[in-house]
Amino acid sequence: MTAKEETKNFENSMERLESIVGDMEGGELSLDIMIKRFEEGQGLIKFCSGKLDEVERKIEKLLNKEGEPETEPFGEAPPPPAIKQPPAATPQPPAPPIEIADEEGGLLF
């Protein structure tokens, strides 16, 4: 199968899958037909996922042949850069409580 035929087959499968989803969302299908469409849709999903994985592997091989660095699989982001934390401050002992007294020695609070 040529690349053009593979692309067309993938595109046809995606269009059919969209059609199945639309039919099922319409709510007018019998239970038996819904089950058959669901099974067909599962097969199309498996086929399309396989094609996408195959294309991803081909792209990675092409990039690696051209001397590019290894790439992460699509959809995975590199970890965020480490954030430098400021040095921890030396803990200070708590300040003693302040007592404010009136002229007779009684507390104002």
N, CA, C and O atoms as CSV, one atom per row, in Angstrom:
chain,resi,resn,atom,element,x,y,z
A,1,MET,N,N,0.849,-1.179,0.000
A,1,MET,CA,C,0.000,0.000,0.000
A,1,MET,C,C,0.894,1.242,0.000
A,1,MET,O,O,1.844,1.322,0.779
A,2,THR,N,N,0.600,2.194,-0.855
A,2,THR,CA,C,1.402,3.416,-0.941
A,2,THR,C,C,1.047,4.354,0.203
A,2,THR,O,O,0.024,4.196,0.870
A,3,ALA,N,N,1.921,5.338,0.412
A,3,ALA,CA,C,1.680,6.321,1.474
A,3,ALA,C,C,0.380,7.077,1.227
A,3,ALA,O,O,-0.355,7.396,2.161
A,4,LYS,N,N,0.109,7.358,-0.049
A,4,LYS,CA,C,-1.119,8.084,-0.388
A,4,LYS,C,C,-2.353,7.246,-0.057
A,4,LYS,O,O,-3.349,7.759,0.455
A,5,GLU,N,N,-2.271,5.941,-0.360
A,5,GLU,CA,C,-3.379,5.041,-0.041
A,5,GLU,C,C,-3.566,4.903,1.461
A,5,GLU,O,O,-4.694,4.866,1.951
A,6,GLU,N,N,-2.434,4.825,2.205
A,6,GLU,CA,C,-2.509,4.736,3.658
A,6,GLU,C,C,-3.162,5.975,4.243
A,6,GLU,O,O,-4.000,5.880,5.139
A,7,THR,N,N,-2.771,7.158,3.725
A,7,THR,CA,C,-3.348,8.408,4.202
A,7,THR,C,C,-4.843,8.440,3.928
A,7,THR,O,O,-5.636,8.809,4.795
A,8,LYS,N,N,-5.218,8.054,2.731
A,8,LYS,CA,C,-6.638,8.044,2.365
A,8,LYS,C,C,-7.410,7.068,3.249
A,8,LYS,O,O,-8.517,7.366,3.696
A,9,ASN,N,N,-6.812,5.894,3.499
A,9,ASN,CA,C,-7.452,4.896,4.345
A,9,ASN,C,C,-7.633,5.438,5.769
A,9,ASN,O,O,-8.678,5.231,6.386
A,10,PHE,N,N,-6.616,6.132,6.285
A,10,PHE,CA,C,-6.709,6.736,7.620
A,10,PHE,C,C,-7.809,7.793,7.631
A,10,PHE,O,O,-8.650,7.818,8.531
A,11,GLU,N,N,-7.796,8.661,6.629
A,11,GLU,CA,C,-8.800,9.731,6.566
A,11,GLU,C,C,-10.210,9.160,6.438
A,11,GLU,O,O,-11.140,9.655,7.074
A,12,ASN,N,N,-10.373,8.119,5.616
A,12,ASN,CA,C,-11.683,7.473,5.485
A,12,ASN,C,C,-12.131,6.868,6.806
A,12,ASN,O,O,-13.306,6.939,7.166
A,13,SER,N,N,-11.191,6.277,7.520
A,13,SER,CA,C,-11.516,5.676,8.811
A,13,SER,C,C,-11.950,6.743,9.811
A,13,SER,O,O,-12.896,6.534,10.570
A,14,MET,N,N,-11.266,7.877,9.814
A,14,MET,CA,C,-11.644,8.969,10.719
A,14,MET,C,C,-13.027,9.518,10.366
A,14,MET,O,O,-13.835,9.793,11.253
A,15,GLU,N,N,-13.292,9.675,9.074
A,15,GLU,CA,C,-14.615,10.160,8.653
A,15,GLU,C,C,-15.706,9.177,9.068
A,15,GLU,O,O,-16.766,9.589,9.540
A,16,ARG,N,N,-15.451,7.881,8.895
A,16,ARG,CA,C,-16.444,6.881,9.285
A,16,ARG,C,C,-16.662,6.905,10.793
A,16,ARG,O,O,-17.792,6.776,11.265
A,17,LEU,N,N,-15.589,7.070,11.538
A,17,LEU,CA,C,-15.696,7.134,12.995
A,17,LEU,C,C,-16.539,8.335,13.426
A,17,LEU,O,O,-17.377,8.227,14.321
A,18,GLU,N,N,-16.308,9.473,12.781
A,18,GLU,CA,C,-17.114,10.670,13.087
A,18,GLU,C,C,-18.587,10.432,12.758
A,18,GLU,O,O,-19.472,10.885,13.483
A,19,SER,N,N,-18.845,9.720,11.663
A,19,SER,CA,C,-20.213,9.405,11.270
A,19,SER,C,C,-20.882,8.499,12.310
A,19,SER,O,O,-22.040,8.701,12.673
A,20,ILE,N,N,-20.138,7.508,12.775
A,20,ILE,CA,C,-20.667,6.593,13.792
A,20,ILE,C,C,-21.009,7.358,15.070
A,20,ILE,O,O,-22.072,7.156,15.657
A,21,VAL,N,N,-20.120,8.218,15.488
A,21,VAL,CA,C,-20.362,9.002,16.703
A,21,VAL,C,C,-21.614,9.856,16.530
A,21,VAL,O,O,-22.444,9.931,17.436
A,22,GLY,N,N,-21.753,10.499,15.375
A,22,GLY,CA,C,-22.935,11.321,15.122
A,22,GLY,C,C,-24.210,10.504,15.150
A,22,GLY,O,O,-25.211,10.931,15.726
A,23,ASP,N,N,-24.183,9.317,14.526
A,23,ASP,CA,C,-25.361,8.441,14.529
A,23,ASP,C,C,-25.729,8.021,15.951
A,23,ASP,O,O,-26.901,8.020,16.328
A,24,MET,N,N,-24.727,7.671,16.718
A,24,MET,CA,C,-24.989,7.194,18.081
A,24,MET,C,C,-25.487,8.325,18.971
A,24,MET,O,O,-26.346,8.114,19.827
A,25,GLU,N,N,-24.950,9.523,18.771
A,25,GLU,CA,C,-25.411,10.663,19.567
A,25,GLU,C,C,-26.828,11.079,19.196
A,25,GLU,O,O,-27.532,11.690,20.000
A,26,GLY,N,N,-27.246,10.747,17.970
A,26,GLY,CA,C,-28.592,11.096,17.519
A,26,GLY,C,C,-29.676,10.407,18.322
A,26,GLY,O,O,-30.789,10.923,18.431
A,27,GLY,N,N,-29.372,9.260,18.881
A,27,GLY,CA,C,-30.310,8.560,19.732
A,27,GLY,C,C,-31.453,7.872,19.009
A,27,GLY,O,O,-32.432,7.490,19.649
A,28,GLU,N,N,-31.364,7.702,17.701
A,28,GLU,CA,C,-32.459,7.094,16.945
A,28,GLU,C,C,-32.157,5.663,16.516
A,28,GLU,O,O,-32.979,5.049,15.836
A,29,LEU,N,N,-31.008,5.115,16.890
A,29,LEU,CA,C,-30.636,3.764,16.497
A,29,LEU,C,C,-31.170,2.755,17.513
A,29,LEU,O,O,-31.295,3.051,18.701
A,30,SER,N,N,-31.481,1.560,17.017
A,30,SER,CA,C,-31.888,0.492,17.931
A,30,SER,C,C,-30.664,0.024,18.718
A,30,SER,O,O,-29.525,0.309,18.348
A,31,LEU,N,N,-30.914,-0.682,19.787
A,31,LEU,CA,C,-29.826,-1.169,20.623
A,31,LEU,C,C,-28.893,-2.091,19.836
A,31,LEU,O,O,-27.674,-2.002,19.979
A,32,ASP,N,N,-29.452,-2.968,19.011
A,32,ASP,CA,C,-28.621,-3.884,18.218
A,32,ASP,C,C,-27.698,-3.122,17.263
A,32,ASP,O,O,-26.517,-3.446,17.139
A,33,ILE,N,N,-28.242,-2.122,16.600
A,33,ILE,CA,C,-27.430,-1.332,15.665
A,33,ILE,C,C,-26.399,-0.511,16.436
A,33,ILE,O,O,-25.265,-0.364,15.981
A,34,MET,N,N,-26.780,0.027,17.599
A,34,MET,CA,C,-25.821,0.792,18.414
A,34,MET,C,C,-24.633,-0.093,18.794
A,34,MET,O,O,-23.485,0.348,18.741
A,35,ILE,N,N,-24.907,-1.323,19.173
A,35,ILE,CA,C,-23.824,-2.238,19.565
A,35,ILE,C,C,-22.914,-2.519,18.368
A,35,ILE,O,O,-21.691,-2.521,18.505
A,36,LYS,N,N,-23.512,-2.756,17.191
A,36,LYS,CA,C,-22.706,-3.007,15.992
A,36,LYS,C,C,-21.850,-1.794,15.632
A,36,LYS,O,O,-20.684,-1.941,15.266
A,37,ARG,N,N,-22.430,-0.594,15.737
A,37,ARG,CA,C,-21.668,0.625,15.431
A,37,ARG,C,C,-20.556,0.830,16.455
A,37,ARG,O,O,-19.453,1.254,16.109
A,38,PHE,N,N,-20.853,0.526,17.715
A,38,PHE,CA,C,-19.835,0.659,18.759
A,38,PHE,C,C,-18.652,-0.261,18.458
A,38,PHE,O,O,-17.497,0.156,18.540
A,39,GLU,N,N,-18.948,-1.510,18.110
A,39,GLU,CA,C,-17.882,-2.463,17.775
A,39,GLU,C,C,-17.080,-1.989,16.568
A,39,GLU,O,O,-15.852,-2.082,16.562
A,40,GLU,N,N,-17.761,-1.485,15.557
A,40,GLU,CA,C,-17.071,-0.963,14.380
A,40,GLU,C,C,-16.185,0.224,14.772
A,40,GLU,O,O,-15.046,0.338,14.318
A,41,GLY,N,N,-16.716,1.090,15.606
A,41,GLY,CA,C,-15.952,2.250,16.063
A,41,GLY,C,C,-14.708,1.849,16.834
A,41,GLY,O,O,-13.655,2.467,16.681
A,42,GLN,N,N,-14.822,0.821,17.660
A,42,GLN,CA,C,-13.656,0.356,18.412
A,42,GLN,C,C,-12.561,-0.136,17.462
A,42,GLN,O,O,-11.378,0.127,17.681
A,43,GLY,N,N,-12.959,-0.845,16.413
A,43,GLY,CA,C,-11.984,-1.297,15.422
A,43,GLY,C,C,-11.322,-0.131,14.703
A,43,GLY,O,O,-10.118,-0.157,14.449
A,44,LEU,N,N,-12.104,0.888,14.374
A,44,LEU,CA,C,-11.553,2.070,13.695
A,44,LEU,C,C,-10.589,2.823,14.609
A,44,LEU,O,O,-9.546,3.299,14.161
A,45,ILE,N,N,-10.938,2.928,15.881
A,45,ILE,CA,C,-10.054,3.604,16.839
A,45,ILE,C,C,-8.726,2.870,16.932
A,45,ILE,O,O,-7.666,3.496,16.939
A,46,LYS,N,N,-8.781,1.549,17.003
A,46,LYS,CA,C,-7.551,0.748,17.080
A,46,LYS,C,C,-6.704,0.952,15.822
A,46,LYS,O,O,-5.490,1.140,15.911
A,47,PHE,N,N,-7.346,0.916,14.657
A,47,PHE,CA,C,-6.633,1.110,13.394
A,47,PHE,C,C,-5.968,2.487,13.348
A,47,PHE,O,O,-4.782,2.596,13.037
A,48,CYS,N,N,-6.733,3.538,13.658
A,48,CYS,CA,C,-6.206,4.910,13.572
A,48,CYS,C,C,-5.086,5.133,14.586
A,48,CYS,O,O,-4.083,5.774,14.271
A,49,SER,N,N,-5.252,4.611,15.794
A,49,SER,CA,C,-4.197,4.752,16.808
A,49,SER,C,C,-2.916,4.075,16.349
A,49,SER,O,O,-1.823,4.610,16.530
A,50,GLY,N,N,-3.057,2.889,15.751
A,50,GLY,CA,C,-1.885,2.181,15.237
A,50,GLY,C,C,-1.175,2.966,14.155
A,50,GLY,O,O,0.054,3.027,14.131
A,51,LYS,N,N,-1.948,3.572,13.251
A,51,LYS,CA,C,-1.347,4.377,12.183
A,51,LYS,C,C,-0.614,5.589,12.762
A,51,LYS,O,O,0.489,5.918,12.325
A,52,LEU,N,N,-1.221,6.242,13.733
A,52,LEU,CA,C,-0.575,7.411,14.343
A,52,LEU,C,C,0.720,7.010,15.052
A,52,LEU,O,O,1.715,7.729,14.968
A,53,ASP,N,N,0.718,5.875,15.748
A,53,ASP,CA,C,1.934,5.389,16.398
A,53,ASP,C,C,3.024,5.082,15.370
A,53,ASP,O,O,4.198,5.387,15.581
A,54,GLU,N,N,2.613,4.474,14.255
A,54,GLU,CA,C,3.556,4.136,13.185
A,54,GLU,C,C,4.194,5.413,12.609
A,54,GLU,O,O,5.405,5.463,12.395
A,55,VAL,N,N,3.387,6.418,12.366
A,55,VAL,CA,C,3.900,7.679,11.825
A,55,VAL,C,C,4.848,8.330,12.829
A,55,VAL,O,O,5.883,8.872,12.443
A,56,GLU,N,N,4.503,8.281,14.098
A,56,GLU,CA,C,5.366,8.870,15.119
A,56,GLU,C,C,6.738,8.188,15.128
A,56,GLU,O,O,7.766,8.860,15.211
A,57,ARG,N,N,6.750,6.855,15.042
A,57,ARG,CA,C,8.026,6.130,15.009
A,57,ARG,C,C,8.845,6.498,13.773
A,57,ARG,O,O,10.062,6.658,13.867
A,58,LYS,N,N,8.198,6.632,12.626
A,58,LYS,CA,C,8.902,7.010,11.405
A,58,LYS,C,C,9.537,8.393,11.539
A,58,LYS,O,O,10.679,8.599,11.127
A,59,ILE,N,N,8.805,9.323,12.108
A,59,ILE,CA,C,9.327,10.684,12.291
A,59,ILE,C,C,10.531,10.664,13.220
A,59,ILE,O,O,11.537,11.322,12.956
A,60,GLU,N,N,10.427,9.907,14.311
A,60,GLU,CA,C,11.553,9.831,15.243
A,60,GLU,C,C,12.788,9.228,14.571
A,60,GLU,O,O,13.903,9.696,14.800
A,61,LYS,N,N,12.601,8.190,13.740
A,61,LYS,CA,C,13.737,7.592,13.034
A,61,LYS,C,C,14.359,8.593,12.071
A,61,LYS,O,O,15.582,8.692,11.983
A,62,LEU,N,N,13.526,9.336,11.351
A,62,LEU,CA,C,14.052,10.330,10.416
A,62,LEU,C,C,14.848,11.403,11.148
A,62,LEU,O,O,15.919,11.801,10.690
A,63,LEU,N,N,14.343,11.863,12.259
A,63,LEU,CA,C,15.066,12.887,13.016
A,63,LEU,C,C,16.379,12.345,13.543
A,63,LEU,O,O,17.391,13.046,13.517
A,64,ASN,N,N,16.382,11.126,14.013
A,64,ASN,CA,C,17.611,10.540,14.550
A,64,ASN,C,C,18.649,10.298,13.464
A,64,ASN,O,O,19.843,10.419,13.737
A,65,LYS,N,N,18.239,9.960,12.241
A,65,LYS,CA,C,19.167,9.752,11.135
A,65,LYS,C,C,19.846,11.053,10.733
A,65,LYS,O,O,20.981,11.039,10.257
A,66,GLU,N,N,19.173,12.158,10.917
A,66,GLU,CA,C,19.717,13.457,10.524
A,66,GLU,C,C,20.568,14.071,11.626
A,66,GLU,O,O,20.952,15.237,11.536
A,67,GLY,N,N,20.864,13.302,12.657
A,67,GLY,CA,C,21.741,13.789,13.708
A,67,GLY,C,C,21.045,14.619,14.766
A,67,GLY,O,O,21.699,15.226,15.614
A,68,GLU,N,N,19.748,14.650,14.722
A,68,GLU,CA,C,19.020,15.391,15.745
A,68,GLU,C,C,19.053,14.592,17.045
A,68,GLU,O,O,19.197,13.370,17.014
A,69,PRO,N,N,18.922,15.260,18.177
A,69,PRO,CA,C,18.907,14.544,19.452
A,69,PRO,C,C,17.650,13.681,19.561
A,69,PRO,O,O,16.652,13.912,18.879
A,70,GLU,N,N,17.730,12.687,20.434
A,70,GLU,CA,C,16.570,11.833,20.690
A,70,GLU,C,C,15.402,12.713,21.112
A,70,GLU,O,O,15.578,13.711,21.811
A,71,THR,N,N,14.232,12.335,20.683
A,71,THR,CA,C,13.046,13.114,21.030
A,71,THR,C,C,12.166,12.321,21.965
A,71,THR,O,O,12.197,11.091,21.983
A,72,GLU,N,N,11.381,13.042,22.742
A,72,GLU,CA,C,10.397,12.423,23.610
A,72,GLU,C,C,9.186,12.070,22.760
A,72,GLU,O,O,8.912,12.754,21.773
A,73,PRO,N,N,8.458,11.027,23.116
A,73,PRO,CA,C,7.221,10.732,22.384
A,73,PRO,C,C,6.260,11.908,22.445
A,73,PRO,O,O,6.256,12.672,23.410
A,74,PHE,N,N,5.443,12.047,21.401
A,74,PHE,CA,C,4.479,13.138,21.382
A,74,PHE,C,C,3.611,13.096,22.628
A,74,PHE,O,O,3.259,12.022,23.115
A,75,GLY,N,N,3.272,14.262,23.138
A,75,GLY,CA,C,2.354,14.348,24.257
A,75,GLY,C,C,3.047,14.356,25.608
A,75,GLY,O,O,2.409,14.652,26.618
A,76,GLU,N,N,4.330,14.040,25.657
A,76,GLU,CA,C,5.027,14.054,26.927
A,76,GLU,C,C,5.912,15.288,26.992
A,76,GLU,O,O,6.754,15.500,26.119
A,77,ALA,N,N,5.728,16.078,27.996
A,77,ALA,CA,C,6.509,17.296,28.166
A,77,ALA,C,C,7.732,16.990,29.029
A,77,ALA,O,O,7.666,16.135,29.913
A,78,PRO,N,N,8.844,17.679,28.781
A,78,PRO,CA,C,10.013,17.477,29.634
A,78,PRO,C,C,9.720,17.996,31.033
A,78,PRO,O,O,8.846,18.846,31.206
A,79,PRO,N,N,10.438,17.496,32.033
A,79,PRO,CA,C,10.180,17.971,33.389
A,79,PRO,C,C,10.529,19.451,33.504
A,79,PRO,O,O,11.427,19.928,32.809
A,80,PRO,N,N,9.838,20.177,34.365
A,80,PRO,CA,C,10.133,21.601,34.513
A,80,PRO,C,C,11.533,21.794,35.096
A,80,PRO,O,O,12.029,20.932,35.822
A,81,PRO,N,N,12.171,22.927,34.779
A,81,PRO,CA,C,13.505,23.172,35.328
A,81,PRO,C,C,13.429,23.319,36.847
A,81,PRO,O,O,12.420,23.751,37.404
A,82,ALA,N,N,14.532,22.944,37.495
A,82,ALA,CA,C,14.583,23.050,38.950
A,82,ALA,C,C,14.557,24.524,39.354
A,82,ALA,O,O,15.177,25.369,38.708
A,83,ILE,N,N,13.849,24.807,40.400
A,83,ILE,CA,C,13.758,26.174,40.915
A,83,ILE,C,C,14.691,26.288,42.109
A,83,ILE,O,O,14.614,25.507,43.058
A,84,LYS,N,N,15.582,27.286,42.040
A,84,LYS,CA,C,16.505,27.489,43.152
A,84,LYS,C,C,15.746,28.098,44.319
A,84,LYS,O,O,15.019,29.081,44.174
A,85,GLN,N,N,15.935,27.493,45.466
A,85,GLN,CA,C,15.302,27.990,46.676
A,85,GLN,C,C,16.284,28.918,47.385
A,85,GLN,O,O,17.477,28.622,47.456
A,86,PRO,N,N,15.783,30.046,47.914
A,86,PRO,CA,C,16.693,30.911,48.665
A,86,PRO,C,C,17.152,30.187,49.922
A,86,PRO,O,O,16.442,29.321,50.431
A,87,PRO,N,N,18.343,30.536,50.430
A,87,PRO,CA,C,18.815,29.873,51.643
A,87,PRO,C,C,17.829,30.120,52.786
A,87,PRO,O,O,17.235,31.192,52.901
A,88,ALA,N,N,17.681,29.126,53.600
A,88,ALA,CA,C,16.749,29.239,54.729
A,88,ALA,C,C,17.293,30.257,55.733
A,88,ALA,O,O,18.486,30.286,56.037
A,89,ALA,N,N,16.395,31.075,56.228
A,89,ALA,CA,C,16.784,32.069,57.231
A,89,ALA,C,C,17.015,31.369,58.562
A,89,ALA,O,O,16.369,30.371,58.879
A,90,THR,N,N,17.952,31.913,59.336
A,90,THR,CA,C,18.217,31.358,60.660
A,90,THR,C,C,17.042,31.708,61.557
A,90,THR,O,O,16.668,32.875,61.667
A,91,PRO,N,N,16.457,30.702,62.201
A,91,PRO,CA,C,15.301,31.007,63.052
A,91,PRO,C,C,15.695,31.889,64.232
A,91,PRO,O,O,16.724,31.675,64.872
A,92,GLN,N,N,14.874,32.859,64.499
A,92,GLN,CA,C,15.097,33.773,65.614
A,92,GLN,C,C,14.191,33.355,66.772
A,92,GLN,O,O,13.065,32.908,66.551
A,93,PRO,N,N,14.683,33.499,68.010
A,93,PRO,CA,C,13.806,33.163,69.135
A,93,PRO,C,C,12.649,34.163,69.181
A,93,PRO,O,O,12.809,35.315,68.777
A,94,PRO,N,N,11.504,33.732,69.664
A,94,PRO,CA,C,10.372,34.652,69.724
A,94,PRO,C,C,10.651,35.816,70.669
A,94,PRO,O,O,11.329,35.650,71.683
A,95,ALA,N,N,10.138,36.972,70.340
A,95,ALA,CA,C,10.315,38.169,71.177
A,95,ALA,C,C,9.481,37.996,72.440
A,95,ALA,O,O,8.394,37.419,72.405
A,96,PRO,N,N,10.002,38.503,73.558
A,96,PRO,CA,C,9.221,38.402,74.795
A,96,PRO,C,C,7.967,39.265,74.683
A,96,PRO,O,O,7.985,40.289,74.002
A,97,PRO,N,N,6.885,38.868,75.338
A,97,PRO,CA,C,5.662,39.660,75.271
A,97,PRO,C,C,5.866,41.031,75.908
A,97,PRO,O,O,6.592,41.165,76.893
A,98,ILE,N,N,5.235,42.024,75.352
A,98,ILE,CA,C,5.337,43.390,75.875
A,98,ILE,C,C,4.121,43.626,76.761
A,98,ILE,O,O,2.977,43.432,76.350
A,99,GLU,N,N,4.399,44.042,77.971
A,99,GLU,CA,C,3.307,44.350,78.898
A,99,GLU,C,C,3.258,45.856,79.096
A,99,GLU,O,O,4.271,46.490,79.392
A,100,ILE,N,N,2.103,46.404,78.935
A,100,ILE,CA,C,1.930,47.848,79.128
A,100,ILE,C,C,1.042,48.031,80.361
A,100,ILE,O,O,-0.079,47.527,80.428
A,101,ALA,N,N,1.573,48.752,81.311
A,101,ALA,CA,C,0.838,48.939,82.561
A,101,ALA,C,C,0.528,50.414,82.755
A,101,ALA,O,O,1.237,51.285,82.252
A,102,ASP,N,N,-0.531,50.674,83.484
A,102,ASP,CA,C,-0.848,52.069,83.807
A,102,ASP,C,C,0.000,52.492,84.988
A,102,ASP,O,O,0.853,51.726,85.434
A,103,GLU,N,N,-0.212,53.690,85.507
A,103,GLU,CA,C,0.608,54.236,86.590
A,103,GLU,C,C,0.522,53.418,87.866
A,103,GLU,O,O,1.448,53.450,88.677
A,104,GLU,N,N,-0.544,52.702,88.058
A,104,GLU,CA,C,-0.713,51.923,89.279
A,104,GLU,C,C,-0.245,50.473,89.103
A,104,GLU,O,O,-0.377,49.667,90.023
A,105,GLY,N,N,0.303,50.137,87.925
A,105,GLY,CA,C,0.810,48.800,87.717
A,105,GLY,C,C,-0.217,47.839,87.121
A,105,GLY,O,O,0.090,46.661,86.939
A,106,GLY,N,N,-1.418,48.304,86.816
A,106,GLY,CA,C,-2.414,47.443,86.215
A,106,GLY,C,C,-2.260,47.394,84.693
A,106,GLY,O,O,-1.880,48.387,84.074
A,107,LEU,N,N,-2.539,46.309,84.131
A,107,LEU,CA,C,-2.423,46.163,82.680
A,107,LEU,C,C,-3.553,46.944,82.006
A,107,LEU,O,O,-4.673,47.010,82.512
A,108,LEU,N,N,-3.232,47.531,80.858
A,108,LEU,CA,C,-4.213,48.333,80.138
A,108,LEU,C,C,-5.180,47.479,79.330
A,108,LEU,O,O,-6.205,47.991,78.879
A,109,PHE,N,N,-4.901,46.232,79.137
A,109,PHE,CA,C,-5.786,45.387,78.301
A,109,PHE,C,C,-6.708,44.580,79.152
A,109,PHE,O,O,-7.519,43.816,78.631
